[in-house]
Amino acid sequence: MAKGDKKRALRGRAGRMKGGRGSGRATAGHVRLWGRHPVEAALKNPKRQHRKLWATREGIENLDGELPPDFPVEYADVQDLARLVAKDAPHQGLVLECEPLDATFLDEVADGDSARPILLLDQVTDPHNVGAILRSAAAFGAAAIVTQDRHAPPEGGVLAKSASGALETVPWVRVVNLARALDDLAQAGYWRIGMAGEADATLAETLTTGPIALVLGAEGEGLRHNIGQHCDTLARLPITSDIESLNVSNAAAIALYAVSTRGA
């Protein structure tokens, strides 16, 4: 398939602080991030539009780099900042409200680079897990993660804190239909590997030299049958019988490492 045809196929998708304690809710339509690494990464991201930063003076001093002179900052104490974030969230003296990142489409990231796998998450809804997966995706050079619109957490402080800055660097594609996205990736030349504990083959046995799409299911339910049918093969990690399964974020990190070291 010609490169232009691949892109057309892939694009077819799809004073006192205000805010109650423990809510962590931003103004409607905006995203609230907290903690040094998420806030610092967001401030450095030219694609991120910022609204306001609440901070302690120590929090500002700990940032890597200086804020523009006209950046909207409201200084506050630790107790005030705690009212702006989720209960007991480690804000580290920094709370940033900003616009959500612009949508990313599959054709923008599926460039067929065999060194940069694409990671698809089948109904993984825990923001801690998705954030940790984003962090591993950044560490191992993944091209993007792909989730379904209605079965994935939104951008937010908990996810961004778990991602430790990777929310700003790893493209996140949201699609309406994950099975259709897998079909589009197949047309773009990707070998689709569904991670399933019941698979006969190990991941190492199923890896090829071309571009890879790894598919991981939710904890408990695992990969849905329909999604597994849209993969070229199923694979498992060779863990011992002492444990039934791995946390999905741990499994993602190991699978990404295996892809990055194939043939080494």
NUSE-280721 format. One line per 2 residues: their letters; for each residue y, x, z of N, C-alpha, C. Coordinates in nm, 4 decimals, padded with zeros to 6 digits. Last residue first. Layout:
% NUSE-280721
A) Y:X:Z:Y:X:Z:Y:X:Z ~ ...
% end
This chain:
% NUSE-280721
AG) -00.8638:01.9383:01.9426:-00.8118:02.0633:02.0023:-00.9268:02.1534:02.0440 ~ -00.9468:01.6984:01.8483:-00.9607:01.8106:01.7588:-00.9124:01.9414:01.8169
RT) -00.7192:01.5296:02.0534:-00.8340:01.5209:01.9629:-00.8329:01.6407:01.8670 ~ -00.5091:01.5140:02.2294:-00.5875:01.6378:02.2289:-00.7068:01.6328:02.1347
SV) -00.3954:01.2651:02.2085:-00.3079:01.3813:02.1878:-00.3863:01.5114:02.1778 ~ -00.6068:01.0960:02.2741:-00.5547:01.0958:02.1374:-00.4733:01.2220:02.1101
AY) -00.6314:01.1571:02.5461:-00.7435:01.1827:02.4551:-00.6970:01.1869:02.3104 ~ -00.3836:01.0649:02.6418:-00.4153:01.2079:02.6493:-00.5275:01.2427:02.5520
LA) -00.4208:00.7934:02.6005:-00.3156:00.8630:02.5276:-00.3369:01.0134:02.5293 ~ -00.6305:00.7471:02.7830:-00.6514:00.7234:02.6396:-00.5451:00.7959:02.5567
IA) -00.5032:00.8043:03.0255:-00.6184:00.8838:02.9834:-00.6417:00.8694:02.8335 ~ -00.3012:00.6067:03.0279:-00.2654:00.7486:03.0341:-00.3796:00.8364:02.9846
AA) -00.4542:00.3708:03.0244:-00.3629:00.4007:02.9136:-00.3278:00.5488:02.9108 ~ -00.5836:00.3869:03.2704:-00.6626:00.3903:03.1475:-00.5753:00.4253:03.0277
NS) -00.3623:00.3572:03.4392:-00.4397:00.4820:03.4412:-00.5215:00.4970:03.3131 ~ -00.2888:00.0982:03.3724:-00.1935:00.2068:03.3463:-00.2629:00.3425:03.3508
VN) -00.5126:-00.0499:03.4500:-00.4776:-00.0429:03.3080:-00.3782:00.0691:03.2786 ~ -00.7428:00.1053:03.6747:-00.6172:00.0347:03.6553:-00.5713:00.0540:03.5105
LS) -01.0859:00.1114:03.5720:-00.9620:00.1776:03.6095:-00.8455:00.0806:03.5970 ~ -01.3987:-00.0141:03.7124:-01.2979:00.0014:03.6082:-01.1774:00.0761:03.6627
EI) -01.6025:00.0355:03.9011:-01.6222:-00.0601:03.7915:-01.5242:-00.0383:03.6778 ~ -01.7422:00.3404:04.0136:-01.6279:00.2495:04.0094:-01.6401:00.1617:03.8863
DS) -01.9754:00.4755:03.9865:-01.9241:00.4594:04.1222:-01.8060:00.3638:04.1289 ~ -02.0521:00.5323:03.7347:-02.0904:00.4004:03.7846:-02.0401:00.3758:03.9266
TI) -01.7740:00.7076:03.5776:-01.9035:00.6988:03.6449:-01.9288:00.5562:03.6922 ~ -01.6317:00.6709:03.2471:-01.6208:00.6816:03.3920:-01.7588:00.6638:03.4553
PL) -01.5454:00.7209:02.9615:-01.6734:00.7580:03.0228:-01.6624:00.7783:03.1740 ~ -01.3907:00.4320:02.8281:-01.3725:00.5628:02.8907:-01.5006:00.5963:02.9663
RA) -01.4897:00.2767:02.5183:-01.4762:00.2806:02.6637:-01.4444:00.4227:02.7088 ~ -01.4060:00.0762:02.2331:-01.4408:00.2030:02.2968:-01.4203:00.1919:02.4468
LT) -01.4480:-00.0912:01.9216:-01.4239:-00.0970:02.0656:-01.4709:00.0343:02.1273 ~ -01.2796:-00.1014:01.6034:-01.3896:-00.0615:01.6901:-01.3480:-00.0826:01.8348
DC) -01.0753:-00.2335:01.4813:-01.1776:-00.1730:01.3960:-01.2999:-00.1329:01.4768 ~ -00.9730:-00.5553:01.6077:-00.9785:-00.4096:01.6175:-01.0873:-00.3572:01.5238
HQ) -00.9909:-00.8235:01.6130:-00.8911:-00.7679:01.5216:-00.8787:-00.6162:01.5353 ~ -01.1673:-00.8765:01.8129:-01.2130:-00.8984:01.6753:-01.1149:-00.8435:01.5725
GI) -01.0078:-00.8387:02.0373:-01.1120:-00.7417:02.0071:-01.1626:-00.7534:01.8647 ~ -00.8636:-01.0745:02.0241:-00.7940:-00.9486:01.9996:-00.8950:-00.8386:01.9676
NH) -01.0636:-01.2582:02.0890:-00.9947:-01.2677:01.9603:-00.9229:-01.1386:01.9251 ~ -01.1321:-01.1787:02.3514:-01.2298:-01.1713:02.2426:-01.1605:-01.1712:02.1067
RL) -00.8996:-00.9703:02.5322:-00.9469:-01.1010:02.4878:-01.0363:-01.0869:02.3642 ~ -00.9692:-00.7154:02.7606:-00.9299:-00.7471:02.6233:-00.9845:-00.8836:02.5837
GE) -00.9386:-00.8266:03.1032:-00.9659:-00.7284:02.9988:-00.9171:-00.7754:02.8627 ~ -00.9161:-00.9733:03.3365:-00.9664:-01.0392:03.2162:-01.0060:-00.9393:03.1076
GE) -00.8571:-00.7380:03.5155:-00.9374:-00.8553:03.5469:-00.9991:-00.9138:03.4220 ~ -00.5599:-00.6486:03.3452:-00.6553:-00.6230:03.4529:-00.7292:-00.7520:03.4869
AG) -00.5490:-00.6967:02.9878:-00.4996:-00.7154:03.1229:-00.6069:-00.6823:03.2256 ~ -00.6342:-00.4388:02.7437:-00.6227:-00.5740:02.7958:-00.5746:-00.5760:02.9396
LV) -00.5107:-00.2286:02.4841:-00.5602:-00.2438:02.6207:-00.5351:-00.3849:02.6705 ~ -00.5485:-00.0434:02.1963:-00.5260:-00.1787:02.2463:-00.5896:-00.1910:02.3844
LA) -00.3975:00.1967:01.9875:-00.4806:00.1708:02.1045:-00.4454:00.0340:02.1614 ~ -00.3977:00.3095:01.6695:-00.3410:00.2029:01.7514:-00.4398:00.1746:01.8641
IP) -00.3406:00.6137:01.4953:-00.4216:00.5364:01.5892:-00.3371:00.4270:01.6543 ~ -00.3630:00.7865:01.1821:-00.2825:00.7179:01.2838:-00.3668:00.6194:01.3651
GT) -00.6572:01.0062:01.1520:-00.5388:00.9345:01.1044:-00.4612:00.8696:01.2171 ~ -00.8902:01.1084:01.2501:-00.7783:01.2017:01.2344:-00.6495:01.1320:01.1919
TL) -01.0377:00.9019:01.5101:-01.0312:00.9572:01.3746:-00.9102:01.0501:01.3660 ~ -01.2517:00.8199:01.7816:-01.1240:00.8706:01.7325:-01.1372:00.9275:01.5915
TE) -01.4923:00.7481:01.8874:-01.4317:00.6558:01.7912:-01.3016:00.7081:01.7306 ~ -01.5722:00.9292:02.0761:-01.6614:00.9063:01.9617:-01.5982:00.8188:01.8543
AL) -01.3777:00.9098:02.2715:-01.3863:01.0334:02.1931:-01.4698:01.0152:02.0677 ~ -01.4411:00.6602:02.3864:-01.3191:00.6761:02.3078:-01.3269:00.7996:02.2186
TA) -01.7904:00.5827:02.3386:-01.6782:00.6326:02.4173:-01.5566:00.6484:02.3260 ~ -01.9669:00.2810:02.2503:-01.9142:00.4133:02.2181:-01.8031:00.4540:02.3148
DA) -02.0153:00.0258:02.3566:-02.1230:00.1253:02.3513:-02.0682:00.2665:02.3338 ~ -01.8055:-00.1552:02.5876:-01.8305:-00.0940:02.4566:-01.9413:00.0100:02.4651
EG) -01.7262:-00.2608:02.8274:-01.8628:-00.2924:02.7817:-01.8977:-00.2283:02.6482 ~ -01.4600:-00.1942:02.8624:-01.5595:-00.1283:02.9453:-01.7016:-00.1505:02.8988
AM) -01.2498:-00.1314:02.5923:-01.3319:-00.2318:02.6600:-01.4445:-00.1615:02.7358 ~ -00.9840:-00.0979:02.3817:-01.0452:-00.0395:02.4999:-01.1188:-00.1479:02.5784
GI) -00.9904:-00.0906:02.0357:-00.9765:-00.1755:02.1525:-01.0505:-00.1148:02.2708 ~ -00.8259:00.0730:01.7882:-00.9299:00.0926:01.8890:-00.9003:00.0041:02.0095
RW) -00.7593:00.0878:01.4531:-00.7329:00.0087:01.5730:-00.8512:00.0187:01.6698 ~ -00.5915:00.2995:01.2490:-00.7273:00.2743:01.2993:-00.7106:00.2114:01.4375
YG) -00.3395:00.2128:01.0118:-00.3773:00.2493:01.1481:-00.5226:00.2120:01.1772 ~ -00.2297:00.1361:00.7670:-00.3174:00.2527:00.7727:-00.3601:00.2959:00.9111
AQ) -00.0950:-00.0964:00.7384:-00.0134:00.0251:00.7384:-00.0966:00.1514:00.7567 ~ -00.2932:-00.2782:00.7737:-00.2382:-00.2633:00.6384:-00.1529:-00.1372:00.6272
AL) -00.3180:-00.2498:01.0499:-00.4300:-00.2109:00.9638:-00.3808:-00.1893:00.8207 ~ -00.0759:-00.3606:01.1304:-00.0990:-00.2176:01.1520:-00.2156:-00.1668:01.0673
DD) -00.1209:-00.6275:01.0650:-00.0138:-00.5539:00.9974:-00.0319:-00.4030:01.0133 ~ -00.3235:-00.6862:01.2458:-00.3508:-00.6931:01.1019:-00.2461:-00.6143:01.0231
LA) -00.1781:-00.6600:01.4820:-00.2904:-00.5690:01.4550:-00.3278:-00.5701:01.3078 ~ -00.0017:-00.8724:01.4531:00.0519:-00.7363:01.4582:-00.0580:-00.6339:01.4309
RA) -00.1823:-01.0816:01.4720:-00.1147:-01.0592:01.3437:-00.0552:-00.9185:01.3396 ~ -00.2496:-01.0560:01.7406:-00.3530:-01.0412:01.6383:-00.2904:-01.0135:01.5019
LN) -00.0075:-01.1143:01.8674:-00.0610:-00.9783:01.8760:-00.1685:-00.9542:01.7702 ~ 00.2701:-01.2871:01.7854:00.1244:-01.2936:01.7697:00.0682:-01.1516:01.7649
VV) 00.5326:-01.2204:01.8406:00.4851:-01.3550:01.8735:00.3333:-01.3577:01.8778 ~ 00.6238:-00.9081:01.9970:00.5799:-00.9883:01.8829:00.5360:-01.1260:01.9313
RV) 00.8293:-00.6421:02.0718:00.7771:-00.7693:02.1204:00.7445:-00.8565:02.0005 ~ 00.8236:-00.2992:02.1225:00.8198:-00.4051:02.0210:00.7592:-00.5303:02.0831
WP) 01.0048:-00.0482:02.2416:00.9213:-00.1581:02.2915:00.9330:-00.2730:02.1921 ~ 01.0292:00.3062:02.2255:01.0529:00.1748:02.1643:00.9524:00.0710:02.2158
VT) 01.1221:00.5041:02.4919:01.0047:00.4574:02.4172:01.0347:00.3209:02.3572 ~ 01.3670:00.5408:02.6267:01.3267:00.6356:02.5227:01.2072:00.5908:02.4386
EL) 01.4194:00.3647:02.8309:01.5299:00.3972:02.7400:01.4864:00.4831:02.6220 ~ 01.1896:00.3560:02.9770:01.2340:00.2321:02.9136:01.3420:00.2598:02.8096
AG) 01.1693:00.6017:03.1032:01.1041:00.5858:02.9727:01.1396:00.4556:02.9034 ~ 01.2763:00.6089:03.3596:01.3613:00.6494:03.2479:01.3021:00.6238:03.1111
SA) 01.0538:00.5184:03.5135:01.1253:00.6430:03.5455:01.2049:00.6975:03.4270 ~ 00.8949:00.2972:03.5152:00.8998:00.3751:03.3915:00.9743:00.5064:03.4088
SK) 00.9472:00.1873:03.7612:00.8129:00.2406:03.7374:00.8100:00.3290:03.6134 ~ 01.2108:00.1074:03.7091:01.1857:00.2067:03.8147:01.0478:00.2687:03.7965
AL) 01.1703:-00.0848:03.5104:01.2438:00.0374:03.4774:01.2215:00.1461:03.5819 ~ 01.0345:-00.2845:03.6554:00.9702:-00.2175:03.5424:01.0385:-00.0847:03.5126
VG) 01.2366:-00.3512:03.8410:01.1050:-00.3072:03.8869:01.0342:-00.2299:03.7766 ~ 01.4596:-00.4261:03.6764:01.4651:-00.3127:03.7653:01.3304:-00.2606:03.8096
GE) 01.3712:-00.5113:03.3320:01.4205:-00.5370:03.4664:01.4073:-00.4150:03.5545 ~ 01.2544:-00.6909:03.0533:01.3247:-00.5739:03.1051:01.3753:-00.6078:03.2453
PP) 00.9738:-00.9085:03.1390:01.0990:-00.8747:03.0722:01.1510:-00.7401:03.1192 ~ 00.6153:-00.8786:03.0949:00.7353:-00.8869:03.1787:00.8601:-00.8551:03.0987
AH) 00.4295:-01.0900:02.8733:00.4693:-00.9554:02.9155:00.5943:-00.9695:03.0014 ~ 00.3754:-01.3135:02.7098:00.2766:-01.2622:02.8038:00.3054:-01.1174:02.8407
RD) 00.5515:-01.3889:02.5135:00.5320:-01.4803:02.6256:00.4355:-01.4285:02.7314 ~ 00.5571:-01.1727:02.3248:00.6783:-01.2253:02.3869:00.6499:-01.2995:02.5164
QT) 00.3197:-00.9104:02.3595:00.3519:-01.0460:02.3166:00.4738:-01.0955:02.3919 ~ 00.3959:-00.5627:02.2830:00.3494:-00.6707:02.3693:00.3806:-00.8047:02.3052
VI) 00.3619:-00.2222:02.2192:00.3760:-00.3547:02.1584:00.3195:-00.4573:02.2555 ~ 00.5277:00.0926:02.2391:00.4340:-00.0042:02.2936:00.4651:-00.1386:02.2298
AA) 00.5390:00.3855:02.0225:00.5916:00.2599:02.0765:00.4841:00.1909:02.1583 ~ 00.4439:00.6412:01.9767:00.5528:00.5912:01.8924:00.6177:00.4677:01.9514
AG) 00.3850:00.8779:02.2404:00.3502:00.7555:02.1673:00.4709:00.7053:02.0893 ~ 00.4000:01.1223:02.3855:00.4592:01.1094:02.2527:00.4172:00.9881:02.1736
FA) 00.3186:01.1438:02.6446:00.2234:01.1848:02.5419:00.2723:01.1543:02.4000 ~ 00.5365:01.0526:02.7956:00.4789:01.1841:02.8251:00.3902:01.2349:02.7124
AA) 00.5798:00.7944:02.6995:00.6816:00.8976:02.6782:00.6220:01.0369:02.6954 ~ 00.3460:00.6754:02.7910:00.3745:00.6765:02.6473:00.4797:00.7817:02.6135
SR) 00.3809:00.6973:03.0651:00.2749:00.7757:03.0006:00.2976:00.7850:02.8503 ~ 00.5949:00.5139:03.0880:00.6120:00.6530:03.1319:00.5067:00.7431:03.0680
LI) 00.4760:00.2792:03.0001:00.5892:00.3347:02.9256:00.6101:00.4819:02.9610 ~ 00.2941:00.2494:03.2088:00.2440:00.2748:03.0739:00.3558:00.3312:02.9859
AG) 00.4663:00.1901:03.4197:00.3863:00.3135:03.4254:00.3311:00.3499:03.2883 ~ 00.5638:-00.0583:03.3250:00.6532:00.0546:03.3456:00.5791:00.1871:03.3484
VN) 00.3294:-00.2068:03.3286:00.3967:-00.1844:03.2003:00.4941:-00.0675:03.2124 ~ 00.2755:-00.2005:03.6074:00.1821:-00.1433:03.5109:00.2501:-00.1132:03.3781
HP) 00.4999:-00.3304:03.7137:00.4669:-00.1944:03.7590:00.3743:-00.1256:03.6581 ~ 00.4897:-00.5845:03.5933:00.5949:-00.4895:03.5527:00.5697:-00.3468:03.6004
DT) 00.2035:-00.7329:03.4681:00.2578:-00.6696:03.5881:00.3644:-00.5673:03.5479 ~ 00.0855:-00.8231:03.2335:00.2077:-00.8888:03.2802:00.2715:-00.8236:03.4026
VQ) -00.0754:-00.7899:02.9461:-00.0512:-00.7102:03.0669:00.0852:-00.7537:03.1206 ~ -00.1591:-00.9104:02.7039:-00.1293:-00.9909:02.8225:-00.1279:-00.9098:02.9526
DL) -00.2428:-00.6310:02.5678:-00.2855:-00.7704:02.5542:-00.2709:-00.8429:02.6879 ~ -00.0497:-00.3912:02.4231:-00.0918:-00.4439:02.5524:-00.1191:-00.5932:02.5397
LL) -00.0819:-00.1105:02.2145:-00.0656:-00.2550:02.2218:-00.1248:-00.3062:02.3527 ~ 00.0675:00.1807:02.1121:-00.0084:00.1222:02.2221:00.0220:-00.0267:02.2290
IP) 00.0320:00.4164:01.8564:00.0995:00.2948:01.9010:00.0087:00.2273:02.0027 ~ 00.0477:00.7793:01.8524:-00.0213:00.6499:01.8539:00.0720:00.5359:01.8933
RA) 00.1370:01.0343:01.6780:00.2083:00.9415:01.7655:00.1415:00.8040:01.7621 ~ 00.0120:01.1869:01.4938:00.0314:01.2483:01.6244:00.0939:01.1518:01.7249
SD) 00.0185:01.0492:01.2578:-00.1096:01.0558:01.3279:-00.0972:01.1167:01.4670 ~ 00.2516:00.8278:01.1588:00.2414:00.9624:01.2141:00.1153:00.9703:01.2994
GD) 00.3101:00.5797:01.0520:00.1862:00.6458:01.0117:00.1712:00.7877:01.0616 ~ 00.5225:00.4400:01.1442:00.5485:00.5308:01.0319:00.4252:00.6098:00.9896
AV) 00.6080:00.1988:01.3047:00.4759:00.2260:01.2456:00.4912:00.3127:01.1220 ~ 00.8678:00.1418:01.3746:00.7966:00.2436:01.4527:00.6625:00.2826:01.3914
ED) 00.9695:-00.0498:01.2122:01.0594:00.0588:01.2491:00.9879:00.1710:01.3229 ~ 00.7830:-00.2481:01.1906:00.8003:-00.1596:01.0749:00.8899:-00.0403:01.1054
LF) 00.8177:-00.3855:01.4321:00.7002:-00.3025:01.4115:00.7178:-00.2046:01.2958 ~ 01.1481:-00.3667:01.5762:01.0453:-00.4306:01.4939:00.9344:-00.3302:01.4602
TA) 01.3341:-00.4259:01.8708:01.2734:-00.3265:01.7815:01.1611:-00.3954:01.7061 ~ 01.6402:-00.5681:01.9873:01.5004:-00.5831:01.9473:01.4587:-00.4696:01.8543
DL) 01.8493:-00.3853:02.2165:01.8279:-00.4605:02.0934:01.6795:-00.4643:02.0574 ~ 01.8283:-00.4176:02.5730:01.8209:-00.3372:02.4516:01.7981:-00.4261:02.3306
PE) 02.0605:-00.6195:02.7608:01.9240:-00.5848:02.7179:01.9295:-00.4988:02.5921 ~ 02.3470:-00.4682:02.9215:02.2903:-00.5595:02.8229:02.1446:-00.5223:02.7953
CE) 02.3617:-00.4099:03.2810:02.3825:-00.3762:03.1402:02.3231:-00.4836:03.0502 ~ 02.4326:-00.2802:03.5967:02.4112:-00.4015:03.5185:02.4496:-00.3726:03.3733
LV) 02.2903:-00.0586:03.8276:02.3620:-00.0727:03.6999:02.3289:-00.2073:03.6359 ~ 02.3117:00.1032:04.1256:02.2693:-00.0230:04.0656:02.3552:-00.0455:03.9413
LG) 02.2367:00.3537:04.3563:02.2817:00.3255:04.2194:02.2241:00.1930:04.1704 ~ 02.1173:00.4411:04.5922:02.2629:00.4404:04.5840:02.3189:00.4096:04.4464
QH) 01.8471:00.4039:04.5694:01.8994:00.5409:04.5733:02.0504:00.5472:04.5499 ~ 01.6908:00.1743:04.5667:01.8005:00.1834:04.4695:01.8656:00.3207:04.4665
PA) 01.3968:00.0690:04.6127:01.4596:00.1996:04.6370:01.5723:00.2262:04.5379 ~ 01.3818:-00.2617:04.7442:01.3795:-00.1760:04.6256:01.4517:-00.0442:04.6551
DK) 01.3725:-00.4557:04.9419:01.3200:-00.3225:04.9748:01.3114:-00.2297:04.8532 ~ 01.3971:-00.7092:04.7025:01.3798:-00.6758:04.8438:01.3107:-00.5398:04.8599
AV) 01.5956:-00.6194:04.4180:01.4789:-00.6826:04.4775:01.4585:-00.6306:04.6192 ~ 01.9572:-00.5971:04.4627:01.8288:-00.5587:04.4046:01.7158:-00.6358:04.4710
LR) 02.1894:-00.6487:04.5959:02.1905:-00.6640:04.4506:02.0550:-00.6410:04.3857 ~ 02.1751:-00.5853:04.8604:02.1887:-00.7272:04.8271:02.1784:-00.7534:04.6772
AL) 02.1798:-00.3120:04.8640:02.0508:-00.3768:04.8888:02.0561:-00.5255:04.8573 ~ 02.4493:-00.2580:04.8429:02.3652:-00.2405:04.7247:02.2315:-00.3097:04.7420
DQ) 02.5272:-00.3024:05.1099:02.5775:-00.3890:05.0029:02.4898:-00.3795:04.8789 ~ 02.3960:-00.0919:05.2374:02.3615:-00.2297:05.2705:02.4087:-00.3266:05.1635
VD) 02.5220:00.1371:05.1326:02.3803:00.1128:05.1064:02.3423:-00.0323:05.1316 ~ 02.8494:00.0470:05.0029:02.7590:00.1151:05.0947:02.6155:00.0711:05.0666
AY) 03.0245:00.1181:04.6932:02.9721:00.0292:04.7961:02.8858:00.1091:04.8919 ~ 03.2448:00.1170:04.4172:03.1797:00.1901:04.5255:03.1403:00.0922:04.6358
EV) 03.2085:00.0299:04.0939:03.2510:-00.0252:04.2224:03.1736:00.0472:04.3318 ~ 03.3133:00.1272:03.7741:03.2346:00.1598:03.8921:03.2944:00.0896:04.0137
PF) 03.3380:00.1379:03.4395:03.3561:00.0431:03.5509:03.2598:00.0698:03.6666 ~ 03.4856:00.4305:03.3059:03.3623:00.3552:03.3290:03.3791:00.2645:03.4513
DP) 03.6924:00.5932:03.2262:03.7207:00.4502:03.2351:03.5960:00.3658:03.2638 ~ 03.5848:00.8545:03.2168:03.6921:00.8225:03.3123:03.7143:00.6724:03.3316
PL) 03.2237:00.8558:03.2055:03.3543:00.8528:03.1373:03.4620:00.8079:03.2354 ~ 03.0430:01.0489:03.4504:03.0746:00.9213:03.3870:03.2069:00.9327:03.3118
EG) 02.8627:01.3547:03.4039:02.9762:01.2800:03.4565:02.9943:01.1498:03.3795 ~ 02.5324:01.4717:03.4998:02.6400:01.4464:03.4053:02.7476:01.3603:03.4683
DL) 02.3094:01.3204:03.6873:02.3148:01.4361:03.5976:02.4187:01.4070:03.4905 ~ 02.4032:01.2025:04.0106:02.3796:01.1788:03.8685:02.3905:01.3086:03.7897
NE) 02.4815:01.2542:04.2671:02.3463:01.2962:04.2293:02.3145:01.2717:04.0818 ~ 02.7301:01.1374:04.2923:02.7216:01.2835:04.2939:02.5856:01.3336:04.2468
IG) 02.6585:00.8669:04.3022:02.7349:00.9177:04.1876:02.7221:01.0700:04.1792 ~ 02.5341:00.8631:04.5547:02.4594:00.8281:04.4342:02.5275:00.8808:04.3093
ER) 02.7471:00.9243:04.7220:02.6369:01.0199:04.7112:02.5544:00.9919:04.5857 ~ 02.8952:00.6942:04.6952:02.9524:00.8191:04.6452:02.8443:00.9258:04.6312
TA) 02.6965:00.4217:04.5675:02.7521:00.4993:04.6785:02.8093:00.6280:04.6201 ~ 02.7722:00.1709:04.3195:02.7154:00.2976:04.3641:02.7760:00.3446:04.4952
WL) 02.7427:-00.0271:04.0337:02.7700:-00.0265:04.1768:02.7042:00.0977:04.2338 ~ 02.8675:-00.0513:03.7142:02.7845:00.0301:03.8021:02.8347:00.0137:03.9453
KR) 02.8586:-00.2745:03.4349:02.9179:-00.2310:03.5619:02.8165:-00.1499:03.6408 ~ 02.7717:-00.2813:03.1630:02.8742:-00.3728:03.2140:02.9412:-00.3184:03.3394
HQ) 02.6697:-00.1026:02.8667:02.6798:-00.1174:03.0108:02.7916:-00.2131:03.0499 ~ 02.4339:-00.0929:02.6153:02.5699:-00.1338:02.6485:02.5773:-00.1666:02.7976
RK) 02.2382:00.1564:02.4698:02.2507:00.0647:02.5824:02.3979:00.0340:02.6095 ~ 02.2243:00.3541:02.2849:02.1924:00.2183:02.2388:02.2099:00.1134:02.3477
PN) 02.2613:00.5931:02.4121:02.3726:00.5408:02.3321:02.3485:00.3993:02.2807 ~ 02.1720:00.6609:02.7338:02.1186:00.5973:02.6132:02.2325:00.5381:02.5306
KL) 02.2719:00.7460:02.9708:02.2669:00.8444:02.8622:02.2213:00.7836:02.7301 ~ 02.2388:00.5249:03.1319:02.3753:00.5722:03.1067:02.3800:00.6705:02.9901
AA) 01.9604:00.5148:03.1420:02.0343:00.4075:03.0755:02.1762:00.4506:03.0420 ~ 01.9043:00.7445:03.2893:01.8552:00.7338:03.1518:01.9310:00.6271:03.0746
EV) 02.0278:00.6751:03.5340:02.0718:00.7939:03.4600:02.0298:00.7853:03.3136 ~ 01.8734:00.4523:03.6069:02.0171:00.4377:03.5822:02.0692:00.5546:03.4990
PH) 01.6105:00.5623:03.6331:01.6391:00.4534:03.5395:01.7876:00.4411:03.5050 ~ 01.6667:00.7769:03.8292:01.6148:00.8039:03.6944:01.6390:00.6882:03.5968
RG) 01.7842:00.6412:04.0649:01.8498:00.7488:03.9903:01.7984:00.7629:03.8477 ~ 01.8029:00.2825:04.0944:01.7340:00.4095:04.1130:01.7911:00.5159:04.0203
WL) 01.8038:-00.0112:03.8798:01.8389:00.0635:04.0007:01.7534:00.1888:04.0130 ~ 01.9402:-00.2649:03.6642:01.8535:-00.1495:03.6876:01.8980:-00.0787:03.8142
RV) 01.9541:-00.5779:03.5247:01.9992:-00.4979:03.6375:01.8954:-00.3903:03.6655 ~ 02.0705:-00.7312:03.2298:01.9623:-00.6593:03.2968:02.0219:-00.5779:03.4103
HG) 02.1765:-01.0631:03.1278:02.1929:-00.9206:03.1478:02.0749:-00.8627:03.2251 ~ 02.1456:-01.3342:03.1204:02.1480:-01.2636:02.9935:02.1644:-01.1138:03.0056
AT) 02.3278:-01.3959:03.4157:02.2443:-01.4525:03.3094:02.2604:-01.3752:03.1793 ~ 02.3417:-01.1106:03.6272:02.4107:-01.2192:03.5602:02.3270:-01.2656:03.4417
AR) 02.0235:-01.0374:03.7865:02.1486:-01.0011:03.7226:02.2177:-01.1268:03.6709 ~ 01.8522:-01.0414:04.0928:01.8840:-01.1084:03.9665:02.0190:-01.0632:03.9134
GS) 01.7434:-00.9707:04.3308:01.7472:-00.8698:04.2265:01.7860:-00.9268:04.0924 ~ 01.6781:-01.1142:04.5667:01.6646:-01.1766:04.4352:01.6570:-01.0716:04.3248
GR) 01.7213:-00.9881:04.8080:01.5828:-01.0059:04.7648:01.5687:-01.0658:04.6265 ~ 02.0177:-01.1598:04.8833:01.9243:-01.0526:04.9183:01.7857:-01.0866:04.8678
GG) 02.2138:-01.2905:04.6133:02.1356:-01.3072:04.7351:02.0400:-01.1923:04.7581 ~ 02.5331:-01.1921:04.5087:02.3902:-01.1946:04.4766:02.3081:-01.1980:04.6032
KM) 02.8040:-00.9588:04.5368:02.7525:-01.0927:04.5122:02.6041:-01.0838:04.4790 ~ 02.9356:-00.7451:04.7865:02.8539:-00.7616:04.6688:02.8084:-00.9063:04.6571
RG) 03.2724:-00.7567:04.8780:03.1343:-00.7723:04.9132:03.0577:-00.7954:04.7855 ~ 03.4827:-00.6183:04.6410:03.4854:-00.6357:04.7868:03.3408:-00.6425:04.8346
AR) 00.7656:-01.1301:01.3431:00.8219:-01.1764:01.4541:00.9400:-01.1173:01.5338 ~ 00.7332:-01.0868:01.1609:00.6824:-01.1281:01.2925:00.7653:-01.2436:01.3556
GR) 00.7420:-00.9065:00.9162:00.7147:-01.0494:00.9239:00.6561:-01.0878:01.0576 ~ 00.7473:-00.6339:00.9169:00.8638:-00.7036:00.9688:00.8385:-00.8531:00.9815
LA) 00.5073:-00.5581:00.7949:00.5243:-00.5380:00.9384:00.6413:-00.6173:00.9947 ~ 00.5531:-00.6200:00.5279:00.4432:-00.6846:00.5999:00.4636:-00.6749:00.7493
RK) 00.7649:-00.4531:00.4673:00.7834:-00.5979:00.4563:00.6748:-00.6716:00.5324 ~ 00.6466:-00.2008:00.5107:00.7580:-00.2429:00.5945:00.7787:-00.3939:00.5880
KD) 00.4545:-00.1997:00.3084:00.4128:-00.1908:00.4489:00.5237:-00.2424:00.5390 ~ 00.6176:-00.1987:00.0826:00.5321:-00.3151:00.1085:00.4866:-00.3164:00.2529
GK) 00.7338:00.0555:00.1058:00.8178:-00.0632:00.1128:00.7380:-00.1889:00.1424 ~ 00.5059:00.2187:00.0705:00.5767:00.2201:00.1964:00.6648:00.0964:00.2118
AM) 00.2232:00.0543:-00.0823:00.3458:00.1318:-00.0885:00.4223:00.1176:00.0420 ~ -00.1186:00.0840:00.0000:00.0000:00.0000:00.0000:00.1246:00.0883:00.0000
% end
